[in-house]
Protein backbone atom coordinates (compact mmCIF):
# COMPACT_ATOMS: atom_id res chain seq x y z
CA UNK A 1 0.00 0.00 0.00
CA UNK A 2 1.41 3.39 -0.97
CA UNK A 3 1.42 6.43 1.25
CA UNK A 4 -1.86 8.38 1.39
CA UNK A 5 -2.28 11.44 -0.79
CA UNK A 6 -2.80 14.80 0.90
CA UNK A 7 -3.38 17.88 -1.22
CA UNK A 8 -2.60 20.89 0.95
CA UNK A 9 -3.77 23.21 -1.85
CA UNK A 10 -7.29 21.84 -1.40
CA UNK A 11 -7.49 23.59 1.96
CA UNK A 12 -7.90 27.28 1.30
CA UNK A 13 -6.33 29.33 4.06
CA UNK A 14 -8.92 31.82 5.27
CA UNK A 15 -7.30 33.11 8.42
CA UNK A 16 -8.96 36.19 9.88
CA UNK A 17 -6.94 38.87 11.63
CA UNK A 18 -8.72 38.31 14.92
CA UNK A 19 -7.71 34.66 15.19
CA UNK A 20 -5.38 33.69 18.01
CA UNK A 21 -2.04 32.14 17.07
CA UNK A 22 -1.59 28.61 18.37
CA UNK A 23 1.56 29.76 20.14
CA UNK A 24 -0.58 32.04 22.35
CA UNK A 25 -2.04 28.94 24.00
CA UNK A 26 1.45 27.76 24.86
CA UNK A 27 2.43 31.17 26.21
CA UNK A 28 -0.76 31.53 28.26
CA UNK A 29 -0.48 28.08 29.82
CA UNK A 30 3.12 28.88 30.76
CA UNK A 31 2.32 32.36 32.11
CA UNK A 32 -0.69 34.64 31.38
CA UNK A 33 1.47 37.72 31.97
CA UNK A 34 3.98 36.58 29.33
CA UNK A 35 1.12 35.97 26.88
CA UNK A 36 -0.23 39.49 27.46
CA UNK A 37 3.17 41.15 27.08
CA UNK A 38 3.79 39.38 23.76
CA UNK A 39 0.35 39.48 22.14
CA UNK A 40 -1.17 42.66 23.60
CA UNK A 41 1.86 44.90 24.09
CA UNK A 42 4.11 43.50 21.36
CA UNK A 43 7.01 42.84 23.72
CA UNK A 44 9.53 40.13 22.94
CA UNK A 45 13.13 39.43 23.78
CA UNK A 46 15.28 36.44 22.88
CA UNK A 47 17.39 34.40 25.25
CA UNK A 48 19.35 31.21 24.72
CA UNK A 49 16.18 29.09 25.02
CA UNK A 50 14.16 31.05 22.45
CA UNK A 51 17.08 31.27 20.00
CA UNK A 52 17.66 27.53 20.14
CA UNK A 53 13.94 26.93 19.71
CA UNK A 54 13.81 29.25 16.70
CA UNK A 55 16.76 27.52 15.04
CA UNK A 56 15.16 24.13 15.63
CA UNK A 57 11.88 25.25 14.07
CA UNK A 58 13.71 26.69 11.06
CA UNK A 59 14.96 23.19 10.32
CA UNK A 60 11.43 21.83 9.95
CA UNK A 61 9.37 24.93 9.07
CA UNK A 62 9.91 24.67 5.35
CA UNK A 63 6.62 24.02 3.61
CA UNK A 64 6.96 20.74 1.74
CA UNK A 65 5.75 17.15 1.62
CA UNK A 66 7.39 13.78 1.35
CA UNK A 67 6.59 10.12 1.64
CA UNK A 68 8.22 7.83 4.16
CA UNK A 69 7.19 4.27 3.48
CA UNK A 70 3.40 4.22 3.73
CA UNK A 71 3.24 7.53 5.61
CA UNK A 72 2.69 10.92 4.00
CA UNK A 73 4.50 13.70 5.89
CA UNK A 74 3.58 17.38 5.64
CA UNK A 75 5.94 20.01 7.01
CA UNK A 76 4.94 23.52 8.17
CA UNK A 77 1.30 22.77 7.44
CA UNK A 78 -1.04 25.78 7.94
CA UNK A 79 -3.99 24.89 10.17
CA UNK A 80 -6.92 26.81 11.62
CA UNK A 81 -10.21 26.48 13.44
CA UNK A 82 -13.08 28.84 12.65
CA UNK A 83 -14.96 27.44 15.65
CA UNK A 84 -12.24 28.37 18.15
CA UNK A 85 -10.73 31.25 16.18
CA UNK A 86 -7.26 29.70 16.12
CA UNK A 87 -4.62 29.56 13.41
CA UNK A 88 -0.99 28.59 13.00
CA UNK A 89 1.32 25.97 11.56
CA UNK A 90 2.03 22.40 12.53
CA UNK A 91 5.72 21.54 12.42
CA UNK A 92 4.95 18.06 11.11
CA UNK A 93 1.73 16.18 10.34
CA UNK A 94 1.83 12.49 9.44
CA UNK A 95 -0.99 10.97 7.38
CA UNK A 96 -1.02 7.21 7.92
CA UNK A 97 -2.50 4.63 5.52
CA UNK A 98 -5.15 3.61 8.09
CA UNK A 99 -6.49 7.18 8.03
CA UNK A 100 -4.83 8.28 11.26
CA UNK A 101 -3.63 11.90 11.40
CA UNK A 102 -0.67 12.44 13.71
CA UNK A 103 0.67 15.96 14.46
CA UNK A 104 4.21 16.32 15.82
CA UNK A 105 5.39 19.49 17.56
CA UNK A 106 9.14 20.11 17.78
CA UNK A 107 10.53 21.55 21.01
CA UNK A 108 14.07 22.31 22.01
CA UNK A 109 15.32 20.74 25.20
CA UNK A 110 13.96 18.05 27.44
CA UNK A 111 10.43 17.51 28.65
CA UNK A 112 9.10 20.27 30.88
CA UNK A 113 6.98 19.90 33.99
CA UNK A 114 4.12 21.99 32.63
CA UNK A 115 1.20 21.34 30.29
CA UNK A 116 1.78 24.20 27.83
CA UNK A 117 3.33 22.06 25.05
CA UNK A 118 0.56 19.46 25.32
CA UNK A 119 -2.05 22.21 25.12
CA UNK A 120 -0.54 23.58 21.90
CA UNK A 121 -0.48 20.09 20.39
CA UNK A 122 -4.12 19.50 21.35
CA UNK A 123 -5.04 22.81 19.69
CA UNK A 124 -3.36 21.60 16.50
CA UNK A 125 -5.39 18.39 16.74
CA UNK A 126 -8.66 20.34 17.04
CA UNK A 127 -7.73 22.41 13.99
CA UNK A 128 -6.93 19.29 11.97
CA UNK A 129 -10.19 17.65 13.04
CA UNK A 130 -12.18 20.65 11.88
CA UNK A 131 -10.28 20.90 8.58
CA UNK A 132 -10.40 17.22 7.64
CA UNK A 133 -13.53 15.97 9.41
CA UNK A 134 -11.49 13.12 10.90
CA UNK A 135 -10.62 12.46 14.55
CA UNK A 136 -7.08 13.07 15.78
CA UNK A 137 -6.57 10.72 18.71
CA UNK A 138 -2.84 11.12 19.30
CA UNK A 139 0.13 13.30 18.55
CA UNK A 140 3.66 13.72 19.80
CA UNK A 141 6.15 16.23 21.15
CA UNK A 142 9.63 15.73 19.69
CA UNK A 143 12.24 16.84 22.22
CA UNK A 144 15.38 17.88 20.38
CA UNK A 145 17.71 17.44 23.34
CA UNK A 146 16.85 13.77 23.81
CA UNK A 147 15.97 13.13 20.13
CA UNK A 148 12.89 11.30 21.33
CA UNK A 149 9.17 11.60 20.81
CA UNK A 150 6.76 11.78 23.70
CA UNK A 151 3.33 10.62 22.62
CA UNK A 152 0.35 12.62 23.84
CA UNK A 153 -3.18 11.22 23.90
CA UNK A 154 -5.61 13.93 22.80
CA UNK A 155 -8.24 13.38 25.47
CA UNK A 156 -11.53 15.24 25.77
CA UNK A 157 -10.16 16.78 28.96
CA UNK A 158 -7.21 18.21 27.03
CA UNK A 159 -9.50 19.47 24.26
CA UNK A 160 -11.72 21.20 26.81
CA UNK A 161 -8.64 22.81 28.32
CA UNK A 162 -7.87 24.26 24.87
CA UNK A 163 -11.39 25.68 24.54
CA UNK A 164 -11.26 27.24 28.00
CA UNK A 165 -7.77 28.64 27.43
CA UNK A 166 -8.79 30.23 24.12
CA UNK A 167 -11.71 31.94 25.84
CA UNK A 168 -9.54 33.11 28.76
CA UNK A 169 -6.86 34.47 26.43
CA UNK A 170 -9.37 36.64 24.59
CA UNK A 171 -10.67 38.03 27.87
CA UNK A 172 -7.11 38.71 29.04
CA UNK A 173 -5.93 40.34 25.80
CA UNK A 174 -9.04 42.51 25.59
CA UNK A 175 -8.51 43.72 29.14
CA UNK A 176 -6.78 46.95 29.98
CA UNK A 177 -4.58 45.48 32.70
CA UNK A 178 -1.61 43.18 32.38
CA UNK A 179 -1.95 40.05 34.58
CA UNK A 180 0.27 39.93 37.68
CA UNK A 181 3.44 37.79 37.78
CA UNK A 182 3.17 34.15 38.75
CA UNK A 183 3.26 33.36 42.43
CA UNK A 184 4.97 30.50 44.26
CA UNK A 185 5.16 27.59 43.42
CA UNK A 186 4.82 28.63 39.75
CA UNK A 187 7.28 31.52 39.98
CA UNK A 188 10.12 29.08 39.23
CA UNK A 189 9.20 29.49 35.56
CA UNK A 190 10.46 33.08 35.64
CA UNK A 191 14.08 31.95 35.66
CA UNK A 192 13.90 30.61 32.09
CA UNK A 193 11.65 33.35 30.71
CA UNK A 194 13.18 35.63 28.07
CA UNK A 195 10.91 38.50 29.17
CA UNK A 196 12.07 38.56 32.78
CA UNK A 197 13.82 41.94 32.45
CA UNK A 198 10.71 43.41 30.80
CA UNK A 199 8.23 41.76 33.15
CA UNK A 200 10.25 42.57 36.30
CA UNK A 201 8.31 40.14 38.52
CA UNK A 202 10.29 41.05 41.64
CA UNK A 203 9.55 44.76 41.26
CA UNK A 204 5.87 44.19 40.52
CA UNK A 205 5.59 41.91 43.53
CA UNK A 206 7.20 44.53 45.73
CA UNK A 207 4.97 47.36 44.44
CA UNK A 208 2.44 47.28 47.33
CA UNK A 209 5.24 47.46 49.90
CA UNK A 210 6.98 50.29 48.06
CA UNK A 211 3.68 52.13 47.78
CA UNK A 212 3.14 51.95 51.54
CA UNK A 213 6.68 53.22 52.15
CA UNK A 214 6.19 56.08 49.69
CA UNK A 215 3.06 57.23 51.52
CA UNK A 216 5.07 57.78 54.70
CA UNK A 217 8.05 59.54 53.14
CA UNK A 218 6.51 62.98 53.07
CA UNK A 219 4.15 62.81 56.00
CA UNK A 220 4.85 65.80 58.25
CA UNK A 221 6.18 64.96 61.66
CA UNK A 222 4.02 65.78 64.63
CA UNK A 223 4.93 68.99 66.38
CA UNK A 224 7.30 68.32 69.21
CA UNK A 225 6.47 69.87 72.60
C-alpha positions in Angstrom: 0.0 0.0 0.0 1.4 3.4 -1.0 1.4 6.4 1.3 -1.9 8.4 1.4 -2.3 11.4 -0.8 -2.8 14.8 0.9 -3.4 17.9 -1.2 -2.6 20.9 0.9 -3.8 23.2 -1.8 -7.3 21.8 -1.4 -7.5 23.6 2.0 -7.9 27.3 1.3 -6.3 29.3 4.1 -8.9 31.8 5.3 -7.3 33.1 8.4 -9.0 36.2 9.9 -6.9 38.9 11.6 -8.7 38.3 14.9 -7.7 34.7 15.2 -5.4 33.7 18.0 -2.0 32.1 17.1 -1.6 28.6 18.4 1.6 29.8 20.1 -0.6 32.0 22.4 -2.0 28.9 24.0 1.5 27.8 24.9 2.4 31.2 26.2 -0.8 31.5 28.3 -0.5 28.1 29.8 3.1 28.9 30.8 2.3 32.4 32.1 -0.7 34.6 31.4 1.5 37.7 32.0 4.0 36.6 29.3 1.1 36.0 26.9 -0.2 39.5 27.5 3.2 41.2 27.1 3.8 39.4 23.8 0.3 39.5 22.1 -1.2 42.7 23.6 1.9 44.9 24.1 4.1 43.5 21.4 7.0 42.8 23.7 9.5 40.1 22.9 13.1 39.4 23.8 15.3 36.4 22.9 17.4 34.4 25.2 19.4 31.2 24.7 16.2 29.1 25.0 14.2 31.1 22.4 17.1 31.3 20.0 17.7 27.5 20.1 13.9 26.9 19.7 13.8 29.3 16.7 16.8 27.5 15.0 15.2 24.1 15.6 11.9 25.3 14.1 13.7 26.7 11.1 15.0 23.2 10.3 11.4 21.8 10.0 9.4 24.9 9.1 9.9 24.7 5.4 6.6 24.0 3.6 7.0 20.7 1.7 5.8 17.2 1.6 7.4 13.8 1.4 6.6 10.1 1.6 8.2 7.8 4.2 7.2 4.3 3.5 3.4 4.2 3.7 3.2 7.5 5.6 2.7 10.9 4.0 4.5 13.7 5.9 3.6 17.4 5.6 5.9 20.0 7.0 4.9 23.5 8.2 1.3 22.8 7.4 -1.0 25.8 7.9 -4.0 24.9 10.2 -6.9 26.8 11.6 -10.2 26.5 13.4 -13.1 28.8 12.7 -15.0 27.4 15.7 -12.2 28.4 18.1 -10.7 31.3 16.2 -7.3 29.7 16.1 -4.6 29.6 13.4 -1.0 28.6 13.0 1.3 26.0 11.6 2.0 22.4 12.5 5.7 21.5 12.4 5.0 18.1 11.1 1.7 16.2 10.3 1.8 12.5 9.4 -1.0 11.0 7.4 -1.0 7.2 7.9 -2.5 4.6 5.5 -5.1 3.6 8.1 -6.5 7.2 8.0 -4.8 8.3 11.3 -3.6 11.9 11.4 -0.7 12.4 13.7 0.7 16.0 14.5 4.2 16.3 15.8 5.4 19.5 17.6 9.1 20.1 17.8 10.5 21.6 21.0 14.1 22.3 22.0 15.3 20.7 25.2 14.0 18.0 27.4 10.4 17.5 28.7 9.1 20.3 30.9 7.0 19.9 34.0 4.1 22.0 32.6 1.2 21.3 30.3 1.8 24.2 27.8 3.3 22.1 25.1 0.6 19.5 25.3 -2.1 22.2 25.1 -0.5 23.6 21.9 -0.5 20.1 20.4 -4.1 19.5 21.3 -5.0 22.8 19.7 -3.4 21.6 16.5 -5.4 18.4 16.7 -8.7 20.3 17.0 -7.7 22.4 14.0 -6.9 19.3 12.0 -10.2 17.6 13.0 -12.2 20.7 11.9 -10.3 20.9 8.6 -10.4 17.2 7.6 -13.5 16.0 9.4 -11.5 13.1 10.9 -10.6 12.5 14.6 -7.1 13.1 15.8 -6.6 10.7 18.7 -2.8 11.1 19.3 0.1 13.3 18.5 3.7 13.7 19.8 6.2 16.2 21.2 9.6 15.7 19.7 12.2 16.8 22.2 15.4 17.9 20.4 17.7 17.4 23.3 16.9 13.8 23.8 16.0 13.1 20.1 12.9 11.3 21.3 9.2 11.6 20.8 6.8 11.8 23.7 3.3 10.6 22.6 0.3 12.6 23.8 -3.2 11.2 23.9 -5.6 13.9 22.8 -8.2 13.4 25.5 -11.5 15.2 25.8 -10.2 16.8 29.0 -7.2 18.2 27.0 -9.5 19.5 24.3 -11.7 21.2 26.8 -8.6 22.8 28.3 -7.9 24.3 24.9 -11.4 25.7 24.5 -11.3 27.2 28.0 -7.8 28.6 27.4 -8.8 30.2 24.1 -11.7 31.9 25.8 -9.5 33.1 28.8 -6.9 34.5 26.4 -9.4 36.6 24.6 -10.7 38.0 27.9 -7.1 38.7 29.0 -5.9 40.3 25.8 -9.0 42.5 25.6 -8.5 43.7 29.1 -6.8 46.9 30.0 -4.6 45.5 32.7 -1.6 43.2 32.4 -2.0 40.0 34.6 0.3 39.9 37.7 3.4 37.8 37.8 3.2 34.2 38.7 3.3 33.4 42.4 5.0 30.5 44.3 5.2 27.6 43.4 4.8 28.6 39.7 7.3 31.5 40.0 10.1 29.1 39.2 9.2 29.5 35.6 10.5 33.1 35.6 14.1 32.0 35.7 13.9 30.6 32.1 11.6 33.3 30.7 13.2 35.6 28.1 10.9 38.5 29.2 12.1 38.6 32.8 13.8 41.9 32.5 10.7 43.4 30.8 8.2 41.8 33.2 10.3 42.6 36.3 8.3 40.1 38.5 10.3 41.1 41.6 9.6 44.8 41.3 5.9 44.2 40.5 5.6 41.9 43.5 7.2 44.5 45.7 5.0 47.4 44.4 2.4 47.3 47.3 5.2 47.5 49.9 7.0 50.3 48.1 3.7 52.1 47.8 3.1 51.9 51.5 6.7 53.2 52.1 6.2 56.1 49.7 3.1 57.2 51.5 5.1 57.8 54.7 8.1 59.5 53.1 6.5 63.0 53.1 4.1 62.8 56.0 4.8 65.8 58.3 6.2 65.0 61.7 4.0 65.8 64.6 4.9 69.0 66.4 7.3 68.3 69.2 6.5 69.9 72.6 
